[in-house]
Every structure is written in structure tokens, then in C-alpha cells.
């Protein structure tokens, strides 16, 4: 499952364009971000509240197995790091 701050209609359009079956949730009002430490608030910025790029792996029991919140929203997580964590949590 993915969570995005994009509007649900934008997510639906993206899914259709990509032929994606990935479950995507919209946190357009940014209500969930603070609970996960994934929101930046900066009064001097033109964008007062924005999402940090964040990665979470949560198992079927609801246990958080992996958290990575990037300081720079343009940074991406190395896919090998995510795959390693997923494999470790599956065993």
C-alpha cells in the first residue's frame, strides 16, 4: 500500500495511466503525516506544510519493521535496502 499527499483523483489517474493495481491512499489534508514524523512545517517557506519522502514497512500484525524518513524530499531510498528489509521480515 502507498500513501500520498496527492488528491485521490490524481492518484486514480496515475494508477490508470500506469496500469497499477497498487493500493494507494490519499492523505491530502496531511492528517496522517505528523503521526509518522513525515511532515515538514516551515513558516518561512512558500509551502508551509509539506510531506517528507518516507518509507515504512509494516507487517500483517501492524508491527512497524522499517522506517526511513528522508530529509530531502528529492532523495530516493535504495531499492536494495527495501528489498533486504522485506526479505528479513518475511523470514
N, CA, C and O atoms as a CHARMM CRD file, in Angstrom:
* protein
*
  364
    1    1 UNK  N      0.84600  -1.15500   0.00000 PROA 1      0.00000
    2    1 UNK  CA     0.00000   0.00000   0.00000 PROA 1      0.00000
    3    1 UNK  C      0.89900   1.22800   0.00000 PROA 1      0.00000
    4    1 UNK  O      1.95900   1.23900   0.62600 PROA 1      0.00000
    5    2 UNK  N      0.46600   2.24600  -0.70300 PROA 2      0.00000
    6    2 UNK  CA     1.18500   3.50900  -0.71700 PROA 2      0.00000
    7    2 UNK  C      0.29500   4.61500  -0.19600 PROA 2      0.00000
    8    2 UNK  O     -0.92600   4.56700  -0.35000 PROA 2      0.00000
    9    3 UNK  N      0.90200   5.60900   0.41900 PROA 3      0.00000
   10    3 UNK  CA     0.17300   6.77400   0.90100 PROA 3      0.00000
   11    3 UNK  C      0.81900   7.99800   0.26600 PROA 3      0.00000
   12    3 UNK  O      2.04300   8.12600   0.23500 PROA 3      0.00000
   13    4 UNK  N     -0.01200   8.88300  -0.23300 PROA 4      0.00000
   14    4 UNK  CA     0.47300  10.07500  -0.91500 PROA 4      0.00000
   15    4 UNK  C     -0.33500  11.28200  -0.47000 PROA 4      0.00000
   16    4 UNK  O     -1.47800  11.14600  -0.03500 PROA 4      0.00000
   17    5 UNK  N      0.25900  12.45500  -0.57900 PROA 5      0.00000
   18    5 UNK  CA    -0.48800  13.67600  -0.28100 PROA 5      0.00000
   19    5 UNK  C     -1.20200  14.20300  -1.52000 PROA 5      0.00000
   20    5 UNK  O     -1.85800  15.24300  -1.46600 PROA 5      0.00000
   21    6 UNK  N     -1.07800  13.49400  -2.62500 PROA 6      0.00000
   22    6 UNK  CA    -1.80600  13.88400  -3.83200 PROA 6      0.00000
   23    6 UNK  C     -3.30400  13.63500  -3.63500 PROA 6      0.00000
   24    6 UNK  O     -3.69700  12.76100  -2.86200 PROA 6      0.00000
   25    7 UNK  N     -4.12300  14.39800  -4.32800 PROA 7      0.00000
   26    7 UNK  CA    -5.57600  14.24400  -4.28100 PROA 7      0.00000
   27    7 UNK  C     -5.94800  12.85500  -4.81000 PROA 7      0.00000
   28    7 UNK  O     -5.27100  12.32600  -5.69100 PROA 7      0.00000
   29    8 UNK  N     -7.00900  12.27200  -4.28000 PROA 8      0.00000
   30    8 UNK  CA    -7.39200  10.91300  -4.68000 PROA 8      0.00000
   31    8 UNK  C     -7.68300  10.80900  -6.18100 PROA 8      0.00000
   32    8 UNK  O     -7.45700   9.75800  -6.78000 PROA 8      0.00000
   33    9 UNK  N     -8.17600  11.87400  -6.78500 PROA 9      0.00000
   34    9 UNK  CA    -8.42500  11.82400  -8.23100 PROA 9      0.00000
   35    9 UNK  C     -7.11600  11.79500  -9.02000 PROA 9      0.00000
   36    9 UNK  O     -7.03200  11.14300 -10.06100 PROA 9      0.00000
   37   10 UNK  N     -6.10100  12.49400  -8.53000 PROA 10     0.00000
   38   10 UNK  CA    -4.78500  12.45000  -9.17400 PROA 10     0.00000
   39   10 UNK  C     -4.17900  11.05600  -9.03600 PROA 10     0.00000
   40   10 UNK  O     -3.56300  10.54900  -9.97400 PROA 10     0.00000
   41   11 UNK  N     -4.35400  10.43900  -7.87100 PROA 11     0.00000
   42   11 UNK  CA    -3.84200   9.08000  -7.67100 PROA 11     0.00000
   43   11 UNK  C     -4.54900   8.09000  -8.59300 PROA 11     0.00000
   44   11 UNK  O     -3.91300   7.20900  -9.17200 PROA 11     0.00000
   45   12 UNK  N     -5.85700   8.23700  -8.72600 PROA 12     0.00000
   46   12 UNK  CA    -6.61900   7.34200  -9.60600 PROA 12     0.00000
   47   12 UNK  C     -6.17200   7.49100 -11.05400 PROA 12     0.00000
   48   12 UNK  O     -6.04700   6.50000 -11.77500 PROA 12     0.00000
   49   13 UNK  N     -5.93100   8.72200 -11.47800 PROA 13     0.00000
   50   13 UNK  CA    -5.46800   8.95700 -12.85600 PROA 13     0.00000
   51   13 UNK  C     -4.08800   8.34900 -13.07100 PROA 13     0.00000
   52   13 UNK  O     -3.82100   7.75400 -14.11500 PROA 13     0.00000
   53   14 UNK  N     -3.21300   8.49900 -12.07900 PROA 14     0.00000
   54   14 UNK  CA    -1.86300   7.92900 -12.18200 PROA 14     0.00000
   55   14 UNK  C     -1.94100   6.40700 -12.26200 PROA 14     0.00000
   56   14 UNK  O     -1.26100   5.79000 -13.08300 PROA 14     0.00000
   57   15 UNK  N     -2.78000   5.79600 -11.40000 PROA 15     0.00000
   58   15 UNK  CA    -2.93500   4.34200 -11.41900 PROA 15     0.00000
   59   15 UNK  C     -3.42100   3.86200 -12.77700 PROA 15     0.00000
   60   15 UNK  O     -2.92100   2.86900 -13.30500 PROA 15     0.00000
   61   16 UNK  N     -4.38200   4.55600 -13.33400 PROA 16     0.00000
   62   16 UNK  CA    -4.91700   4.16700 -14.63900 PROA 16     0.00000
   63   16 UNK  C     -3.83700   4.28800 -15.71100 PROA 16     0.00000
   64   16 UNK  O     -3.67000   3.39100 -16.53800 PROA 16     0.00000
   65   17 UNK  N     -3.11200   5.39500 -15.69100 PROA 17     0.00000
   66   17 UNK  CA    -2.05500   5.62500 -16.68100 PROA 17     0.00000
   67   17 UNK  C     -0.96200   4.56100 -16.59200 PROA 17     0.00000
   68   17 UNK  O     -0.41900   4.13600 -17.61100 PROA 17     0.00000
   69   18 UNK  N     -0.64300   4.13200 -15.36800 PROA 18     0.00000
   70   18 UNK  CA     0.42500   3.15800 -15.14700 PROA 18     0.00000
   71   18 UNK  C     -0.07400   1.71100 -15.15300 PROA 18     0.00000
   72   18 UNK  O      0.72500   0.78100 -15.04600 PROA 18     0.00000
   73   19 UNK  N     -1.37800   1.51700 -15.27700 PROA 19     0.00000
   74   19 UNK  CA    -1.99400   0.18500 -15.15900 PROA 19     0.00000
   75   19 UNK  C     -1.57500  -0.47800 -13.84700 PROA 19     0.00000
   76   19 UNK  O     -1.25500  -1.66600 -13.80600 PROA 19     0.00000
   77   20 UNK  N     -1.58500   0.31200 -12.78800 PROA 20     0.00000
   78   20 UNK  CA    -1.13500  -0.15700 -11.47800 PROA 20     0.00000
   79   20 UNK  C     -2.30500  -0.69000 -10.66400 PROA 20     0.00000
   80   20 UNK  O     -3.39000  -0.10700 -10.66100 PROA 20     0.00000
   81   21 UNK  N     -2.07700  -1.79300  -9.97900 PROA 21     0.00000
   82   21 UNK  CA    -3.07200  -2.35700  -9.07900 PROA 21     0.00000
   83   21 UNK  C     -2.68700  -2.08700  -7.61800 PROA 21     0.00000
   84   21 UNK  O     -3.34500  -2.56700  -6.69500 PROA 21     0.00000
   85   22 UNK  N     -1.62700  -1.32300  -7.42600 PROA 22     0.00000
   86   22 UNK  CA    -1.14400  -0.96400  -6.08900 PROA 22     0.00000
   87   22 UNK  C     -2.20700  -0.15000  -5.35200 PROA 22     0.00000
   88   22 UNK  O     -2.75400   0.80400  -5.90500 PROA 22     0.00000
   89   23 UNK  N     -2.49800  -0.52400  -4.11000 PROA 23     0.00000
   90   23 UNK  CA    -3.44300   0.22800  -3.29400 PROA 23     0.00000
   91   23 UNK  C     -2.79000   1.54300  -2.88300 PROA 23     0.00000
   92   23 UNK  O     -1.71000   1.54500  -2.29200 PROA 23     0.00000
   93   24 UNK  N     -3.43700   2.64800  -3.19100 PROA 24     0.00000
   94   24 UNK  CA    -2.92200   3.97000  -2.83800 PROA 24     0.00000
   95   24 UNK  C     -3.96200   4.72500  -2.02000 PROA 24     0.00000
   96   24 UNK  O     -5.14200   4.75800  -2.36800 PROA 24     0.00000
   97   25 UNK  N     -3.51100   5.32100  -0.94400 PROA 25     0.00000
   98   25 UNK  CA    -4.37800   6.12800  -0.09300 PROA 25     0.00000
   99   25 UNK  C     -3.94600   7.58200  -0.18400 PROA 25     0.00000
  100   25 UNK  O     -2.75500   7.87700  -0.28600 PROA 25     0.00000
  101   26 UNK  N     -4.90500   8.47800  -0.14800 PROA 26     0.00000
  102   26 UNK  CA    -4.61100   9.90400  -0.20300 PROA 26     0.00000
  103   26 UNK  C     -4.68400  10.51600   1.19400 PROA 26     0.00000
  104   26 UNK  O     -5.69500  10.39400   1.88600 PROA 26     0.00000
  105   27 UNK  N     -3.60400  11.17000   1.59600 PROA 27     0.00000
  106   27 UNK  CA    -3.57900  11.95000   2.83400 PROA 27     0.00000
  107   27 UNK  C     -3.51500  13.42600   2.43800 PROA 27     0.00000
  108   27 UNK  O     -2.64500  14.17400   2.88300 PROA 27     0.00000
  109   28 UNK  N     -4.45300  13.81300   1.59700 PROA 28     0.00000
  110   28 UNK  CA    -4.47600  15.15100   1.01000 PROA 28     0.00000
  111   28 UNK  C     -4.50000  16.25300   2.07100 PROA 28     0.00000
  112   28 UNK  O     -3.90400  17.31400   1.88400 PROA 28     0.00000
  113   29 UNK  N     -5.18300  15.99900   3.17200 PROA 29     0.00000
  114   29 UNK  CA    -5.27400  17.00400   4.24600 PROA 29     0.00000
  115   29 UNK  C     -4.11500  16.91600   5.22700 PROA 29     0.00000
  116   29 UNK  O     -4.05600  17.66600   6.20100 PROA 29     0.00000
  117   30 UNK  N     -3.20300  16.00300   4.96300 PROA 30     0.00000
  118   30 UNK  CA    -1.98200  15.83400   5.76500 PROA 30     0.00000
  119   30 UNK  C     -2.30300  15.58600   7.24300 PROA 30     0.00000
  120   30 UNK  O     -1.74100  16.22400   8.13300 PROA 30     0.00000
  121   31 UNK  N     -3.21600  14.64800   7.47800 PROA 31     0.00000
  122   31 UNK  CA    -3.60300  14.30400   8.84200 PROA 31     0.00000
  123   31 UNK  C     -2.78000  13.14900   9.39700 PROA 31     0.00000
  124   31 UNK  O     -2.59300  13.04700  10.61000 PROA 31     0.00000
  125   32 UNK  N     -2.29200  12.28800   8.53000 PROA 32     0.00000
  126   32 UNK  CA    -1.54000  11.11500   8.95900 PROA 32     0.00000
  127   32 UNK  C     -0.04000  11.39800   9.07200 PROA 32     0.00000
  128   32 UNK  O      0.65000  10.78400   9.88600 PROA 32     0.00000
  129   33 UNK  N      0.45300  12.31200   8.27100 PROA 33     0.00000
  130   33 UNK  CA     1.89300  12.58700   8.20900 PROA 33     0.00000
  131   33 UNK  C      2.54200  12.87100   9.56200 PROA 33     0.00000
  132   33 UNK  O      3.58500  12.28700   9.85600 PROA 33     0.00000
  133   34 UNK  N      1.97100  13.74500  10.40200 PROA 34     0.00000
  134   34 UNK  CA     2.63400  14.04600  11.66900 PROA 34     0.00000
  135   34 UNK  C      2.81000  12.82400  12.56700 PROA 34     0.00000
  136   34 UNK  O      3.81300  12.71500  13.27300 PROA 34     0.00000
  137   35 UNK  N      1.85000  11.91000  12.54900 PROA 35     0.00000
  138   35 UNK  CA     1.93100  10.71300  13.38800 PROA 35     0.00000
  139   35 UNK  C      3.13000   9.84600  13.03600 PROA 35     0.00000
  140   35 UNK  O      3.63300   9.10400  13.88000 PROA 35     0.00000
  141   36 UNK  N      3.58800   9.93900  11.79600 PROA 36     0.00000
  142   36 UNK  CA     4.71800   9.14100  11.33600 PROA 36     0.00000
  143   36 UNK  C      5.99700   9.96600  11.19400 PROA 36     0.00000
  144   36 UNK  O      6.99300   9.47300  10.66600 PROA 36     0.00000
  145   37 UNK  N      5.97800  11.20600  11.65500 PROA 37     0.00000
  146   37 UNK  CA     7.16200  12.04700  11.56000 PROA 37     0.00000
  147   37 UNK  C      7.54100  12.38200  10.13300 PROA 37     0.00000
  148   37 UNK  O      8.71400  12.59500   9.82900 PROA 37     0.00000
  149   38 UNK  N      6.55200  12.43000   9.26000 PROA 38     0.00000
  150   38 UNK  CA     6.83100  12.61400   7.83300 PROA 38     0.00000
  151   38 UNK  C      6.31100  13.94500   7.29500 PROA 38     0.00000
  152   38 UNK  O      6.07400  14.08200   6.09500 PROA 38     0.00000
  153   39 UNK  N      6.13400  14.93000   8.18700 PROA 39     0.00000
  154   39 UNK  CA     5.67700  16.22900   7.70500 PROA 39     0.00000
  155   39 UNK  C      6.66000  17.30800   8.13800 PROA 39     0.00000
  156   39 UNK  O      7.11200  17.33800   9.28300 PROA 39     0.00000
  157   40 UNK  N      6.97400  18.17100   7.21900 PROA 40     0.00000
  158   40 UNK  CA     7.85200  19.30900   7.49400 PROA 40     0.00000
  159   40 UNK  C      6.99200  20.56200   7.56500 PROA 40     0.00000
  160   40 UNK  O      6.17600  20.81100   6.67800 PROA 40     0.00000
  161   41 UNK  N      7.16900  21.34200   8.60600 PROA 41     0.00000
  162   41 UNK  CA     6.46400  22.60900   8.73900 PROA 41     0.00000
  163   41 UNK  C      7.50400  23.71600   8.78600 PROA 41     0.00000
  164   41 UNK  O      8.41100  23.69200   9.61900 PROA 41     0.00000
  165   42 UNK  N      7.37000  24.68100   7.89200 PROA 42     0.00000
  166   42 UNK  CA     8.33400  25.76600   7.80900 PROA 42     0.00000
  167   42 UNK  C      7.57300  27.05200   7.49400 PROA 42     0.00000
  168   42 UNK  O      7.12400  27.26000   6.36600 PROA 42     0.00000
  169   43 UNK  N      7.43400  27.90600   8.49700 PROA 43     0.00000
  170   43 UNK  CA     6.64800  29.13200   8.32000 PROA 43     0.00000
  171   43 UNK  C      7.25100  30.08400   7.29400 PROA 43     0.00000
  172   43 UNK  O      6.53000  30.89000   6.70700 PROA 43     0.00000
  173   44 UNK  N      8.56400  30.00500   7.06800 PROA 44     0.00000
  174   44 UNK  CA     9.19700  30.91900   6.11500 PROA 44     0.00000
  175   44 UNK  C      9.16800  30.38700   4.68100 PROA 44     0.00000
  176   44 UNK  O      9.55800  31.08200   3.74200 PROA 44     0.00000
  177   45 UNK  N      8.70500  29.15600   4.52700 PROA 45     0.00000
  178   45 UNK  CA     8.65900  28.53800   3.20000 PROA 45     0.00000
  179   45 UNK  C      7.35800  28.89900   2.48700 PROA 45     0.00000
  180   45 UNK  O      6.32200  29.05300   3.13300 PROA 45     0.00000
  181   46 UNK  N      7.40200  29.03700   1.15500 PROA 46     0.00000
  182   46 UNK  CA     6.15600  29.26500   0.41500 PROA 46     0.00000
  183   46 UNK  C      5.17200  28.10400   0.57400 PROA 46     0.00000
  184   46 UNK  O      3.95700  28.28600   0.48800 PROA 46     0.00000
  185   47 UNK  N      5.71100  26.92500   0.80500 PROA 47     0.00000
  186   47 UNK  CA     4.87500  25.75200   1.08300 PROA 47     0.00000
  187   47 UNK  C      5.00400  25.49300   2.57600 PROA 47     0.00000
  188   47 UNK  O      5.99500  24.92000   3.02900 PROA 47     0.00000
  189   48 UNK  N      4.00300  25.91400   3.34100 PROA 48     0.00000
  190   48 UNK  CA     4.06500  25.88000   4.80300 PROA 48     0.00000
  191   48 UNK  C      4.20900  24.46400   5.35700 PROA 48     0.00000
  192   48 UNK  O      5.03400  24.22000   6.23800 PROA 48     0.00000
  193   49 UNK  N      3.40500  23.53000   4.84100 PROA 49     0.00000
  194   49 UNK  CA     3.45400  22.13700   5.31200 PROA 49     0.00000
  195   49 UNK  C      3.64900  21.23500   4.10900 PROA 49     0.00000
  196   49 UNK  O      2.86000  21.27100   3.16500 PROA 49     0.00000
  197   50 UNK  N      4.68400  20.43600   4.14100 PROA 50     0.00000
  198   50 UNK  CA     4.88300  19.50900   3.03000 PROA 50     0.00000
  199   50 UNK  C      5.35900  18.15900   3.54800 PROA 50     0.00000
  200   50 UNK  O      5.91400  18.04400   4.64100 PROA 50     0.00000
  201   51 UNK  N      5.12600  17.15500   2.73500 PROA 51     0.00000
  202   51 UNK  CA     5.47400  15.78700   3.11100 PROA 51     0.00000
  203   51 UNK  C      6.94200  15.52500   2.85200 PROA 51     0.00000
  204   51 UNK  O      7.49900  15.92000   1.82800 PROA 51     0.00000
  205   52 UNK  N      7.55100  14.84900   3.80900 PROA 52     0.00000
  206   52 UNK  CA     8.88700  14.32000   3.58000 PROA 52     0.00000
  207   52 UNK  C      8.71300  12.98700   2.86100 PROA 52     0.00000
  208   52 UNK  O      7.70200  12.30800   3.04600 PROA 52     0.00000
  209   53 UNK  N      9.68400  12.61300   2.05200 PROA 53     0.00000
  210   53 UNK  CA     9.62900  11.29000   1.43200 PROA 53     0.00000
  211   53 UNK  C      9.94300  10.28200   2.53900 PROA 53     0.00000
  212   53 UNK  O     10.99300  10.35500   3.17800 PROA 53     0.00000
  213   54 UNK  N      9.03500   9.35600   2.75200 PROA 54     0.00000
  214   54 UNK  CA     9.19500   8.40700   3.85100 PROA 54     0.00000
  215   54 UNK  C      8.82200   7.00400   3.40100 PROA 54     0.00000
  216   54 UNK  O      7.96500   6.81100   2.53800 PROA 54     0.00000
  217   55 UNK  N      9.48000   6.03900   4.00300 PROA 55     0.00000
  218   55 UNK  CA     9.25400   4.62900   3.68800 PROA 55     0.00000
  219   55 UNK  C      8.98300   3.89000   4.99300 PROA 55     0.00000
  220   55 UNK  O      9.72300   4.03600   5.96700 PROA 55     0.00000
  221   56 UNK  N      7.92600   3.10200   5.00200 PROA 56     0.00000
  222   56 UNK  CA     7.57500   2.29600   6.16400 PROA 56     0.00000
  223   56 UNK  C      7.24300   0.89600   5.67900 PROA 56     0.00000
  224   56 UNK  O      6.57600   0.72300   4.65800 PROA 56     0.00000
  225   57 UNK  N      7.70700  -0.09300   6.40900 PROA 57     0.00000
  226   57 UNK  CA     7.28200  -1.46800   6.16200 PROA 57     0.00000
  227   57 UNK  C      6.59400  -1.92500   7.43700 PROA 57     0.00000
  228   57 UNK  O      7.18400  -1.93500   8.51700 PROA 57     0.00000
  229   58 UNK  N      5.33100  -2.30200   7.28300 PROA 58     0.00000
  230   58 UNK  CA     4.51100  -2.72400   8.41200 PROA 58     0.00000
  231   58 UNK  C      4.01000  -4.12700   8.10600 PROA 58     0.00000
  232   58 UNK  O      3.44700  -4.37300   7.04000 PROA 58     0.00000
  233   59 UNK  N      4.21700  -5.04700   9.04600 PROA 59     0.00000
  234   59 UNK  CA     3.81400  -6.43000   8.77500 PROA 59     0.00000
  235   59 UNK  C      2.31500  -6.61900   8.98500 PROA 59     0.00000
  236   59 UNK  O      1.60100  -5.67700   9.33100 PROA 59     0.00000
  237   60 UNK  N      1.85300  -7.83800   8.77300 PROA 60     0.00000
  238   60 UNK  CA     0.41700  -8.13900   8.83800 PROA 60     0.00000
  239   60 UNK  C     -0.17200  -7.92800  10.22600 PROA 60     0.00000
  240   60 UNK  O     -1.38100  -7.73800  10.36300 PROA 60     0.00000
  241   61 UNK  N      0.67200  -7.96000  11.26200 PROA 61     0.00000
  242   61 UNK  CA     0.17400  -7.75600  12.62200 PROA 61     0.00000
  243   61 UNK  C      0.16100  -6.28000  13.01300 PROA 61     0.00000
  244   61 UNK  O     -0.27900  -5.92400  14.10700 PROA 61     0.00000
  245   62 UNK  N      0.64700  -5.42200  12.11000 PROA 62     0.00000
  246   62 UNK  CA     0.68400  -3.99100  12.39000 PROA 62     0.00000
  247   62 UNK  C      1.98300  -3.52100  13.01300 PROA 62     0.00000
  248   62 UNK  O      2.10200  -2.36000  13.40400 PROA 62     0.00000
  249   63 UNK  N      2.96400  -4.41900  13.10900 PROA 63     0.00000
  250   63 UNK  CA     4.26300  -4.06000  13.66600 PROA 63     0.00000
  251   63 UNK  C      5.10300  -3.35000  12.61100 PROA 63     0.00000
  252   63 UNK  O      5.26800  -3.84600  11.49700 PROA 63     0.00000
  253   64 UNK  N      5.62600  -2.19600  12.97100 PROA 64     0.00000
  254   64 UNK  CA     6.48600  -1.44800  12.05400 PROA 64     0.00000
  255   64 UNK  C      7.85200  -2.12800  12.03100 PROA 64     0.00000
  256   64 UNK  O      8.52600  -2.22500  13.05700 PROA 64     0.00000
  257   65 UNK  N      8.25100  -2.59400  10.85600 PROA 65     0.00000
  258   65 UNK  CA     9.51000  -3.31500  10.69200 PROA 65     0.00000
  259   65 UNK  C     10.63100  -2.43700  10.15100 PROA 65     0.00000
  260   65 UNK  O     11.81000  -2.75100  10.31400 PROA 65     0.00000
  261   66 UNK  N     10.25600  -1.33900   9.50900 PROA 66     0.00000
  262   66 UNK  CA    11.26500  -0.49600   8.86800 PROA 66     0.00000
  263   66 UNK  C     10.72300   0.91600   8.73700 PROA 66     0.00000
  264   66 UNK  O      9.57200   1.11900   8.35200 PROA 66     0.00000
  265   67 UNK  N     11.56600   1.89300   9.06000 PROA 67     0.00000
  266   67 UNK  CA    11.20300   3.30200   8.89800 PROA 67     0.00000
  267   67 UNK  C     12.40400   4.04300   8.33400 PROA 67     0.00000
  268   67 UNK  O     13.52200   3.90100   8.83000 PROA 67     0.00000
  269   68 UNK  N     12.17300   4.81600   7.32100 PROA 68     0.00000
  270   68 UNK  CA    13.21900   5.68900   6.76800 PROA 68     0.00000
  271   68 UNK  C     12.52400   6.95600   6.28900 PROA 68     0.00000
  272   68 UNK  O     11.73400   6.92400   5.34600 PROA 68     0.00000
  273   69 UNK  N     12.82800   8.07300   6.94900 PROA 69     0.00000
  274   69 UNK  CA    12.27800   9.36700   6.56000 PROA 69     0.00000
  275   69 UNK  C     13.43300  10.18900   6.00400 PROA 69     0.00000
  276   69 UNK  O     14.41800  10.44400   6.69600 PROA 69     0.00000
  277   70 UNK  N     13.30100  10.59400   4.76400 PROA 70     0.00000
  278   70 UNK  CA    14.37000  11.33100   4.09400 PROA 70     0.00000
  279   70 UNK  C     14.26900  12.81900   4.43700 PROA 70     0.00000
  280   70 UNK  O     13.17200  13.37500   4.47800 PROA 70     0.00000
  281   71 UNK  N     15.40900  13.45700   4.68300 PROA 71     0.00000
  282   71 UNK  CA    15.41500  14.89500   4.95900 PROA 71     0.00000
  283   71 UNK  C     15.10900  15.70800   3.70800 PROA 71     0.00000
  284   71 UNK  O     14.44400  16.74200   3.77700 PROA 71     0.00000
  285   72 UNK  N     15.59000  15.24100   2.58100 PROA 72     0.00000
  286   72 UNK  CA    15.37000  15.92700   1.31300 PROA 72     0.00000
  287   72 UNK  C     14.29100  15.17100   0.54100 PROA 72     0.00000
  288   72 UNK  O     14.48100  13.99300   0.23800 PROA 72     0.00000
  289   73 UNK  N     13.16500  15.80800   0.21100 PROA 73     0.00000
  290   73 UNK  CA    12.08800  15.09700  -0.48700 PROA 73     0.00000
  291   73 UNK  C     12.46800  14.61800  -1.88800 PROA 73     0.00000
  292   73 UNK  O     11.73700  13.83200  -2.49100 PROA 73     0.00000
  293   74 UNK  N     13.59100  15.07900  -2.40600 PROA 74     0.00000
  294   74 UNK  CA    14.03800  14.62400  -3.72600 PROA 74     0.00000
  295   74 UNK  C     14.87700  13.35200  -3.64700 PROA 74     0.00000
  296   74 UNK  O     15.10700  12.69100  -4.66000 PROA 74     0.00000
  297   75 UNK  N     15.33700  13.00900  -2.43700 PROA 75     0.00000
  298   75 UNK  CA    16.13100  11.78900  -2.26500 PROA 75     0.00000
  299   75 UNK  C     15.23700  10.55900  -2.35400 PROA 75     0.00000
  300   75 UNK  O     14.09000  10.57200  -1.90600 PROA 75     0.00000
  301   76 UNK  N     15.77400   9.51600  -2.93100 PROA 76     0.00000
  302   76 UNK  CA    15.06400   8.23900  -3.02600 PROA 76     0.00000
  303   76 UNK  C     15.81600   7.18600  -2.23200 PROA 76     0.00000
  304   76 UNK  O     17.04000   7.23900  -2.11300 PROA 76     0.00000
  305   77 UNK  N     15.08600   6.24600  -1.69900 PROA 77     0.00000
  306   77 UNK  CA    15.68700   5.14200  -0.97400 PROA 77     0.00000
  307   77 UNK  C     16.21200   4.11900  -1.96100 PROA 77     0.00000
  308   77 UNK  O     15.59700   3.87700  -2.99900 PROA 77     0.00000
  309   78 UNK  N     17.33400   3.52500  -1.64200 PROA 78     0.00000
  310   78 UNK  CA    17.90700   2.47200  -2.47500 PROA 78     0.00000
  311   78 UNK  C     16.96600   1.26000  -2.43700 PROA 78     0.00000
  312   78 UNK  O     16.71400   0.72000  -1.36000 PROA 78     0.00000
  313   79 UNK  N     16.44500   0.82600  -3.58700 PROA 79     0.00000
  314   79 UNK  CA    15.51800  -0.31900  -3.60800 PROA 79     0.00000
  315   79 UNK  C     16.10600  -1.57500  -2.95900 PROA 79     0.00000
  316   79 UNK  O     15.36600  -2.37500  -2.38700 PROA 79     0.00000
  317   80 UNK  N     17.41600  -1.75500  -3.04100 PROA 80     0.00000
  318   80 UNK  CA    18.05000  -2.92900  -2.43200 PROA 80     0.00000
  319   80 UNK  C     17.87300  -2.91100  -0.91700 PROA 80     0.00000
  320   80 UNK  O     17.72500  -3.96300  -0.29500 PROA 80     0.00000
  321   81 UNK  N     17.88900  -1.72100  -0.32200 PROA 81     0.00000
  322   81 UNK  CA    17.70000  -1.60200   1.12100 PROA 81     0.00000
  323   81 UNK  C     16.28500  -2.02100   1.51500 PROA 81     0.00000
  324   81 UNK  O     16.09500  -2.69800   2.52500 PROA 81     0.00000
  325   82 UNK  N     15.30300  -1.62100   0.72600 PROA 82     0.00000
  326   82 UNK  CA    13.91500  -2.00200   0.99200 PROA 82     0.00000
  327   82 UNK  C     13.73700  -3.50400   0.81500 PROA 82     0.00000
  328   82 UNK  O     13.13400  -4.16100   1.66300 PROA 82     0.00000
  329   83 UNK  N     14.25500  -4.04800  -0.27500 PROA 83     0.00000
  330   83 UNK  CA    14.13000  -5.47700  -0.55300 PROA 83     0.00000
  331   83 UNK  C     14.76700  -6.31200   0.55200 PROA 83     0.00000
  332   83 UNK  O     14.20500  -7.32500   0.96600 PROA 83     0.00000
  333   84 UNK  N     15.92200  -5.89800   1.02400 PROA 84     0.00000
  334   84 UNK  CA    16.61100  -6.60500   2.10700 PROA 84     0.00000
  335   84 UNK  C     15.73100  -6.63500   3.36100 PROA 84     0.00000
  336   84 UNK  O     15.63800  -7.66300   4.03100 PROA 84     0.00000
  337   85 UNK  N     15.09400  -5.51700   3.67100 PROA 85     0.00000
  338   85 UNK  CA    14.22900  -5.43500   4.84400 PROA 85     0.00000
  339   85 UNK  C     12.98300  -6.29800   4.68000 PROA 85     0.00000
  340   85 UNK  O     12.57400  -6.98500   5.61600 PROA 85     0.00000
  341   86 UNK  N     12.38300  -6.26600   3.50000 PROA 86     0.00000
  342   86 UNK  CA    11.19000  -7.08000   3.24000 PROA 86     0.00000
  343   86 UNK  C     11.52300  -8.55800   3.38700 PROA 86     0.00000
  344   86 UNK  O     10.77200  -9.30300   4.01800 PROA 86     0.00000
  345   87 UNK  N     12.63300  -8.98500   2.81400 PROA 87     0.00000
  346   87 UNK  CA    13.03100 -10.39700   2.90900 PROA 87     0.00000
  347   87 UNK  C     13.30400 -10.79300   4.35200 PROA 87     0.00000
  348   87 UNK  O     12.92800 -11.88700   4.77300 PROA 87     0.00000
  349   88 UNK  N     13.94900  -9.92400   5.11000 PROA 88     0.00000
  350   88 UNK  CA    14.26100 -10.22700   6.50700 PROA 88     0.00000
  351   88 UNK  C     12.99200 -10.32500   7.34900 PROA 88     0.00000
  352   88 UNK  O     12.90400 -11.17100   8.23900 PROA 88     0.00000
  353   89 UNK  N     12.01400  -9.47300   7.07700 PROA 89     0.00000
  354   89 UNK  CA    10.78500  -9.50100   7.87200 PROA 89     0.00000
  355   89 UNK  C      9.88200 -10.66800   7.49100 PROA 89     0.00000
  356   89 UNK  O      9.01100 -11.06000   8.26700 PROA 89     0.00000
  357   90 UNK  N     10.08700 -11.22100   6.30200 PROA 90     0.00000
  358   90 UNK  CA     9.27600 -12.35700   5.85100 PROA 90     0.00000
  359   90 UNK  C      9.75100 -13.67100   6.46200 PROA 90     0.00000
  360   90 UNK  O      9.00800 -14.65200   6.49100 PROA 90     0.00000
  361   91 UNK  N     10.98000 -13.68600   6.94400 PROA 91     0.00000
  362   91 UNK  CA    11.51000 -14.95300   7.49000 PROA 91     0.00000
  363   91 UNK  C     11.35900 -15.03700   8.98400 PROA 91     0.00000
  364   91 UNK  O     11.75300 -16.03400   9.59000 PROA 91     0.00000
